Amino acid sequence: MKYYTKLIIMALALIIFKNSPLMAQSKPLRIEISQGVIEPMPIALSKFMTVGGTSAEYSEQIASVIMADLIGSGLFREIPRSAHISASTDFNLPVQFADWRVINADALITGSVNIQGDVLILKFRLFDVFAQTALGEGLQFQANKDNWRRMSHKIADAVYSRLTGEAAYFDSRVAYISEEGPKNARKKRLTIMDYDGANSRFLTDDNDIVLAPRFSPNNEEIVYTSYKSGTPKVYLINVDTLDQRLLDEQPGMTFAPRFSPDGRSVVMSLTDRGNTDIYTVDLKNGRKTRLTSGISIDTAPSYSPDGKQIVFESDRGGRQQIYLMSVLGGEATRISFGKGSYGTPVWSPRGDMIAFTKINQGRFHIGVMRTDGKNERLLTASFLDEGPSWSPNGRVIMFFRETAGANGAPEIYSVDVTGRNLKRVKTPSSGSDPAWSGLLK
């Protein structure tokens, strides 16, 4: 029997099928996978029709980005164009479904590309081949032709959401630290790129060490740590204008910043007279509020999506562990109890899990756990894996991995929350401290 997706069930796999085309011919499949191994869904992308004098080059570039997004998710595989029976599908004519069924395509993407001056108009439709019906209405995107990559990501997002039932994540950016030079004298620059590594550009020069960038909820600003003054201090930079400002001018080191979900404040660590505690800073009036106190090192705070709690790391128990507290501070509850040390906790956008870095027996891991600390799962293991950051939909985690030795350098990787689809994210130079933006508007 043919399904949209053939699943190989493993221990602890949770796979939910809803609205299968075999059960309801007019509705798309909805799949939620928490653990397991999946055979990717075979999809076909027909040659996009070009309108007027539009160059076929644009059509091929757009198709390439769309398919790279979908295949890169690990949930789909492409049926190559050499296998297509229908050489192309006119966007305005009925689909010959028999031609796509015979090559075992579960889904078909068709589209058209029309350039009028500097304006690019993209249309696409998605079809369930076996139900012989469209999955949702066709969509049209229009923008300056220089934004063709973003428009391609938007089409891939729409296809991904319709076929998986999940929120999208391709049309997003990543801030990271670009690193060049020898290990003992590395030059670091705050950098921004598309989620797939394209369109990388520097936001700062390499005169000062920079660390730990984090996006604002509206994706317009980034907070980060800089050694511009000689000691670590938190700065805020506008992504477009590159205007910068120091967040707190009082003495002491400030670092590990992160925006609140409403974007009105920043939570960060501040070291004062030997104590490292967590504070919030109101971005409008600069007022600081202290949330933790004591002789321990409290750092790496991250808000829950509803803004009611903060997860952070602390050595108050003698070793780095993960704790939860109210957004107002006060008593904290420890949630990590496995062997080893835990750090850099980050709350999932879905609100259901916390990602973290774990060090145990000399190995680094990226892992996830429920917000109560239960169901801990380690997704990676290496000489050094660190700094997890969630995709906008909570499906993928980006982090950096550094190799050992005098020539070791950091590289950015991503992994599905199930532990599948571990892959390197290509950057022009070495990269560390990735921070994923929300979905772009």
C-alpha positions as CSV (number, residue, x, y, z in Angstrom):
1,M,0.0,0.0,0.0
2,K,1.3,3.4,-1.0
3,Y,1.4,6.2,1.7
4,Y,2.8,9.7,1.5
5,T,5.7,8.6,3.6
6,K,7.0,5.2,4.4
7,L,8.1,5.1,8.0
8,I,10.5,2.7,9.6
9,I,9.4,2.6,13.2
10,M,12.1,2.6,15.9
11,A,12.0,2.3,19.7
12,L,10.2,5.3,21.2
13,A,9.1,6.6,17.8
14,L,5.9,8.6,17.9
15,I,4.4,9.0,14.4
16,I,1.0,10.4,14.0
17,F,-0.8,10.3,10.7
18,K,-3.7,12.7,10.1
19,N,-5.8,13.3,7.0
20,S,-3.8,10.8,4.9
21,P,-4.8,11.1,1.2
22,L,-5.9,7.4,1.4
23,M,-8.3,8.4,4.2
24,A,-9.4,11.8,2.9
25,Q,-8.7,12.6,-0.7
26,S,-8.9,16.4,-0.4
27,K,-6.7,17.1,2.6
28,P,-2.9,17.1,3.1
29,L,-1.0,14.7,5.3
30,R,-0.1,15.9,8.8
31,I,2.9,14.2,10.4
32,E,4.5,14.8,13.8
33,I,7.7,12.9,14.4
34,S,9.3,13.1,17.9
35,Q,11.8,10.3,17.4
36,G,12.5,7.7,14.7
37,V,13.9,7.3,11.2
38,I,11.9,8.3,8.2
39,E,12.3,7.5,4.6
40,P,12.0,10.9,2.8
41,M,8.9,11.7,0.8
42,P,9.5,11.6,-3.0
43,I,8.5,14.9,-4.6
44,A,8.9,16.3,-8.0
45,L,9.4,19.9,-9.0
46,S,8.5,20.5,-12.6
47,K,10.4,23.0,-14.7
48,F,8.9,26.4,-13.9
49,M,7.2,28.1,-16.8
50,T,8.9,31.4,-17.9
51,V,6.6,34.2,-18.9
52,G,7.5,36.7,-21.7
53,G,11.3,37.2,-22.1
54,T,12.1,36.0,-18.6
55,S,15.5,34.2,-18.6
56,A,15.4,30.4,-17.9
57,E,18.4,31.1,-15.5
58,Y,16.1,32.6,-12.9
59,S,13.8,29.6,-13.2
60,E,16.6,27.2,-12.5
61,Q,18.0,29.2,-9.7
62,I,14.7,29.4,-7.9
63,A,14.0,25.7,-8.4
64,S,17.4,24.9,-7.0
65,V,16.9,26.9,-3.8
66,I,13.4,25.5,-3.3
67,M,14.6,21.9,-3.6
68,A,17.7,22.5,-1.5
69,D,15.5,23.7,1.3
70,L,13.1,20.7,1.2
71,I,15.8,18.1,0.8
72,G,17.9,19.8,3.5
73,S,15.1,19.3,6.0
74,G,15.7,15.5,5.7
75,L,12.0,14.9,5.1
76,F,12.0,14.9,1.3
77,R,13.9,13.5,-1.6
78,E,13.8,14.8,-5.2
79,I,12.7,12.8,-8.2
80,P,15.3,14.0,-10.7
81,R,14.1,15.9,-13.8
82,S,15.6,13.2,-16.0
83,A,12.9,10.8,-14.7
84,H,10.0,13.2,-15.5
85,I,7.7,12.0,-18.3
86,S,6.0,15.4,-18.6
87,A,8.9,17.6,-19.6
88,S,7.2,20.6,-18.0
89,T,3.8,21.5,-16.6
90,D,2.2,24.7,-17.9
91,F,1.1,26.5,-14.8
92,N,-2.3,27.2,-16.3
93,L,-3.1,23.7,-17.7
94,P,-4.4,20.6,-15.9
95,V,-1.8,18.3,-14.4
96,Q,-1.3,14.9,-16.1
97,F,-1.3,13.0,-12.8
98,A,-0.6,9.6,-14.5
99,D,2.8,10.9,-15.7
100,W,3.8,11.7,-12.1
101,R,2.2,8.5,-10.5
102,V,4.2,6.3,-12.8
103,I,7.5,7.7,-11.5
104,N,6.3,7.4,-7.9
105,A,6.0,11.0,-7.0
106,D,3.9,11.6,-3.9
107,A,3.7,15.4,-4.4
108,L,4.3,17.7,-7.4
109,I,5.3,21.4,-7.4
110,T,4.6,23.5,-10.4
111,G,5.2,27.2,-11.0
112,S,5.9,30.2,-13.2
113,V,8.5,33.0,-13.2
114,N,7.7,36.4,-14.7
115,I,10.1,39.3,-14.6
116,Q,8.7,42.8,-15.4
117,G,11.5,45.3,-15.2
118,D,12.9,45.0,-11.7
119,V,9.8,43.1,-10.4
120,L,9.8,39.4,-10.0
121,I,6.4,37.6,-9.9
122,L,6.5,34.0,-8.7
123,K,3.5,31.6,-8.8
124,F,3.4,28.1,-7.5
125,R,0.9,25.2,-6.9
126,L,1.3,22.0,-4.9
127,F,-0.5,18.8,-5.8
128,D,-1.2,15.5,-4.1
129,V,-0.4,13.1,-7.0
130,F,-2.3,10.1,-5.7
131,A,-5.3,12.0,-4.7
132,Q,-5.1,13.9,-7.9
133,T,-5.9,17.2,-6.2
134,A,-4.3,20.5,-5.3
135,L,-3.1,20.9,-1.7
136,G,-4.4,24.3,-0.9
137,E,-4.7,27.3,-3.2
138,G,-1.9,28.4,-5.5
139,L,0.2,31.4,-4.2
140,Q,1.8,34.3,-5.8
141,F,4.8,36.3,-4.5
142,Q,6.0,39.6,-5.9
143,A,9.1,41.6,-5.0
144,N,12.3,43.1,-6.4
145,K,14.1,40.5,-8.5
146,D,17.2,40.9,-6.3
147,N,15.1,39.1,-3.6
148,W,14.6,36.0,-5.6
149,R,16.3,33.8,-2.9
150,R,13.8,35.0,-0.2
151,M,10.9,34.4,-2.5
152,S,12.2,30.9,-3.2
153,H,12.5,30.2,0.6
154,K,8.9,31.4,1.0
155,I,7.7,28.9,-1.6
156,A,9.7,26.1,0.1
157,D,8.1,27.2,3.5
158,A,4.6,26.9,2.0
159,V,5.3,23.5,0.6
160,Y,6.9,22.3,3.8
161,S,4.0,23.5,6.0
162,R,1.4,22.0,3.7
163,L,3.1,18.6,3.6
164,T,4.1,18.3,7.2
165,G,1.5,20.4,9.1
166,E,4.4,22.2,10.9
167,A,5.3,25.9,10.9
168,A,7.9,27.0,8.5
169,Y,11.6,28.0,9.0
170,F,13.4,28.5,5.7
171,D,12.8,32.2,5.4
172,S,15.0,33.2,8.3
173,R,18.5,34.4,9.2
174,V,21.3,33.4,11.4
175,A,23.7,35.7,13.3
176,Y,27.0,34.1,14.1
177,I,30.7,34.9,14.8
178,S,32.9,34.7,11.8
179,E,36.4,33.6,12.8
180,E,39.7,33.8,10.8
181,G,43.3,33.4,11.6
182,P,45.4,31.1,13.9
183,K,43.8,29.6,17.0
184,N,45.8,31.7,19.4
185,A,45.1,35.0,17.6
186,R,41.7,34.6,15.9
187,K,39.9,37.5,14.4
188,K,36.2,37.6,15.2
189,R,33.4,39.5,13.5
190,L,29.7,39.7,14.1
191,T,28.1,38.3,10.9
192,I,24.6,37.7,9.5
193,M,23.5,35.2,6.8
194,D,20.5,33.4,5.4
195,Y,19.7,30.3,7.3
196,D,21.4,28.2,4.6
197,G,24.6,30.2,4.7
198,A,23.9,32.4,1.7
199,N,24.2,36.2,1.7
200,S,26.7,36.4,4.5
201,R,27.7,39.9,5.5
202,F,29.7,41.5,8.3
203,L,28.1,43.7,10.9
204,T,31.3,44.6,12.8
205,D,35.0,44.9,12.0
206,D,37.6,42.5,13.5
207,N,39.3,45.0,15.9
208,D,37.6,43.5,18.9
209,I,36.5,40.1,20.2
210,V,32.7,39.6,19.9
211,L,30.6,36.8,21.3
212,A,27.1,35.5,21.8
213,P,24.8,37.4,19.3
214,R,21.0,37.1,19.9
215,F,18.2,38.5,17.7
216,S,15.4,40.7,18.9
217,P,11.8,39.3,18.4
218,N,11.3,41.6,15.4
219,N,14.6,40.5,13.9
220,E,15.7,44.1,13.5
221,E,18.4,44.2,16.3
222,I,21.0,42.0,17.8
223,V,22.5,42.0,21.3
224,Y,26.0,40.7,21.7
225,T,29.1,40.8,23.9
226,S,32.1,42.8,22.8
227,Y,35.6,43.5,24.3
228,K,35.7,46.9,22.7
229,S,36.4,48.6,26.1
230,G,38.8,45.9,27.3
231,T,36.3,44.1,29.4
232,P,33.2,42.2,28.1
233,K,30.2,44.5,27.8
234,V,26.8,44.0,26.1
235,Y,26.0,46.1,23.0
236,L,23.0,46.4,20.8
237,I,23.3,46.8,17.0
238,N,20.7,47.6,14.3
239,V,20.9,45.0,11.6
240,D,20.2,47.5,8.7
241,T,21.8,50.8,9.9
242,L,24.6,49.2,12.0
243,D,24.0,51.8,14.7
244,Q,25.4,50.5,18.0
245,R,24.9,51.4,21.6
246,L,26.3,50.2,24.9
247,L,23.5,48.6,27.0
248,D,24.9,49.3,30.4
249,E,27.6,51.9,31.1
250,Q,28.2,51.1,34.8
251,P,31.4,49.3,35.9
252,G,31.5,45.5,35.8
253,M,31.4,42.9,33.1
254,T,28.2,42.1,31.3
255,F,27.7,39.2,28.9
256,A,25.4,36.4,27.8
257,P,22.5,38.7,26.7
258,R,19.1,37.7,25.4
259,F,15.9,39.6,24.5
260,S,12.7,39.1,26.3
261,P,9.8,37.8,24.1
262,D,8.2,41.2,23.9
263,G,11.5,42.9,23.0
264,R,11.2,45.5,25.8
265,S,14.1,44.2,27.9
266,V,17.3,42.2,27.8
267,V,18.3,39.6,30.4
268,M,22.1,39.1,30.9
269,S,24.8,38.3,33.4
270,L,26.6,41.0,35.3
271,T,29.8,40.5,37.3
272,D,30.0,43.0,40.2
273,R,32.7,42.7,43.0
274,G,33.3,39.1,42.2
275,N,29.7,37.9,42.0
276,T,28.1,36.9,38.7
277,D,24.3,37.3,38.7
278,I,21.4,37.6,36.3
279,Y,19.8,41.0,35.7
280,T,17.2,42.4,33.3
281,V,17.7,45.8,31.7
282,D,14.7,47.8,30.5
283,L,15.6,49.0,27.0
284,K,13.5,52.2,27.3
285,N,14.7,53.6,30.6
286,G,17.9,51.5,31.3
287,R,16.6,50.4,34.7
288,K,18.3,47.2,35.9
289,T,16.6,44.6,38.0
290,R,18.7,41.9,39.8
291,L,17.1,38.4,39.6
292,T,19.7,36.2,41.3
293,S,22.1,36.7,44.2
294,G,24.8,34.7,46.0
295,I,28.4,33.5,45.4
296,S,27.6,31.2,42.5
297,I,28.1,32.0,38.8
298,D,24.6,32.4,37.3
299,T,24.6,32.9,33.5
300,A,23.3,32.0,30.1
301,P,19.6,33.0,30.8
302,S,16.9,32.3,28.3
303,Y,13.2,33.2,28.5
304,S,10.3,30.9,28.1
305,P,8.2,31.8,25.0
306,D,5.4,33.2,27.2
307,G,7.9,35.4,29.1
308,K,6.9,34.0,32.5
309,Q,10.1,32.0,33.3
310,I,13.8,32.0,32.8
311,V,16.1,29.0,32.4
312,F,19.8,29.5,33.2
313,E,22.9,27.7,34.2
314,S,24.5,27.9,37.6
315,D,27.3,26.3,39.7
316,R,25.5,26.9,43.0
317,G,25.4,23.1,43.5
318,G,29.1,22.7,43.0
319,R,28.9,22.0,39.2
320,Q,27.2,23.6,36.3
321,Q,23.6,22.6,36.1
322,I,20.3,24.0,34.7
323,Y,17.8,25.9,36.8
324,L,14.4,27.5,36.3
325,M,13.1,30.6,38.0
326,S,10.2,33.1,37.7
327,V,10.8,36.1,35.4
328,L,10.7,38.1,38.6
329,G,13.6,36.1,40.1
330,G,13.4,34.4,43.5
331,E,13.8,30.7,44.3
332,A,15.2,28.6,41.5
333,T,14.5,24.9,40.7
334,R,17.1,22.6,39.4
335,I,16.0,20.5,36.4
336,S,19.2,18.7,35.2
337,F,20.3,15.6,37.1
338,G,22.3,13.5,34.7
339,K,26.0,12.7,34.9
340,G,28.3,15.6,33.9
341,S,27.9,19.3,33.6
342,Y,25.1,21.3,31.8
343,G,25.2,24.8,30.3
344,T,23.8,27.2,27.6
345,P,20.2,26.3,28.0
346,V,17.8,27.6,25.4
347,W,14.0,27.4,25.5
348,S,12.3,26.0,22.4
349,P,9.9,28.4,20.5
350,R,7.3,25.7,21.0
351,G,7.7,26.0,24.7
352,D,7.9,22.2,25.2
353,M,11.7,21.6,25.4
354,I,15.0,23.1,26.5
355,A,18.2,22.6,24.5
356,F,21.5,22.5,26.2
357,T,25.2,21.8,26.1
358,K,26.4,18.8,28.2
359,I,30.0,17.8,29.1
360,N,30.5,14.3,30.4
361,Q,33.7,12.2,30.4
362,G,35.5,14.7,28.2
363,R,32.9,14.7,25.5
364,F,30.6,17.5,24.5
365,H,27.0,17.0,23.5
366,I,24.0,19.0,22.3
367,G,20.8,17.6,24.0
368,V,17.2,18.4,24.7
369,M,15.0,17.8,27.7
370,R,11.5,18.6,28.8
371,T,11.0,21.7,30.7
372,D,10.8,19.7,33.9
373,G,14.1,18.0,33.2
374,K,12.6,14.7,32.1
375,N,13.2,12.7,28.9
376,E,16.7,14.0,28.4
377,R,18.1,13.0,24.9
378,L,21.6,13.7,23.6
379,L,21.6,14.5,19.9
380,T,25.3,14.9,19.2
381,A,28.7,14.0,20.6
382,S,32.2,15.3,19.7
383,F,35.4,16.9,20.9
384,L,33.5,20.2,21.3
385,D,29.8,20.8,20.5
386,E,28.3,24.0,22.0
387,G,25.8,26.8,21.8
388,P,22.5,25.4,20.6
389,S,20.0,27.7,18.9
390,W,16.4,26.8,17.8
391,S,14.9,27.2,14.4
392,P,11.8,29.4,14.3
393,N,9.5,26.4,14.3
394,G,11.4,24.4,17.0
395,R,12.2,21.5,14.6
396,V,15.9,22.1,14.1
397,I,18.8,23.0,16.3
398,M,21.9,24.9,15.1
399,F,25.2,24.8,17.1
400,F,28.9,25.0,16.5
401,R,31.5,22.2,16.6
402,E,35.2,22.7,17.0
403,T,37.9,20.3,16.0
404,A,40.8,19.4,18.3
405,G,44.5,20.4,17.8
406,A,46.5,23.5,17.1
407,N,44.7,23.9,13.8
408,G,41.2,23.2,15.2
409,A,38.5,25.6,14.1
410,P,34.8,26.0,14.7
411,E,32.1,25.2,12.2
412,I,28.4,25.6,12.3
413,Y,26.1,22.5,12.2
414,S,22.4,21.7,12.4
415,V,20.5,18.7,13.6
416,D,16.9,17.7,13.7
417,V,15.3,17.6,17.2
418,T,15.0,13.8,16.7
419,G,18.8,13.5,16.3
420,R,18.5,12.9,12.6
421,N,20.0,14.9,9.7
422,L,23.2,16.1,11.3
423,K,24.9,18.4,8.7
424,R,27.3,21.3,8.4
425,V,26.0,24.7,7.5
426,K,28.5,26.2,4.9
427,T,29.9,29.6,5.9
428,P,32.7,31.6,4.1
429,S,35.0,31.1,7.0
430,S,35.0,29.4,10.3
431,G,31.9,30.2,12.4
432,S,30.7,29.9,16.0
433,D,27.9,31.1,18.3
434,P,25.0,30.7,15.8
435,A,21.7,32.5,16.7
436,W,18.6,31.8,14.7
437,S,16.2,34.6,14.0
438,G,12.5,34.3,13.9
439,L,10.6,33.9,10.6
440,L,11.1,37.0,8.5
441,K,8.1,39.2,7.6
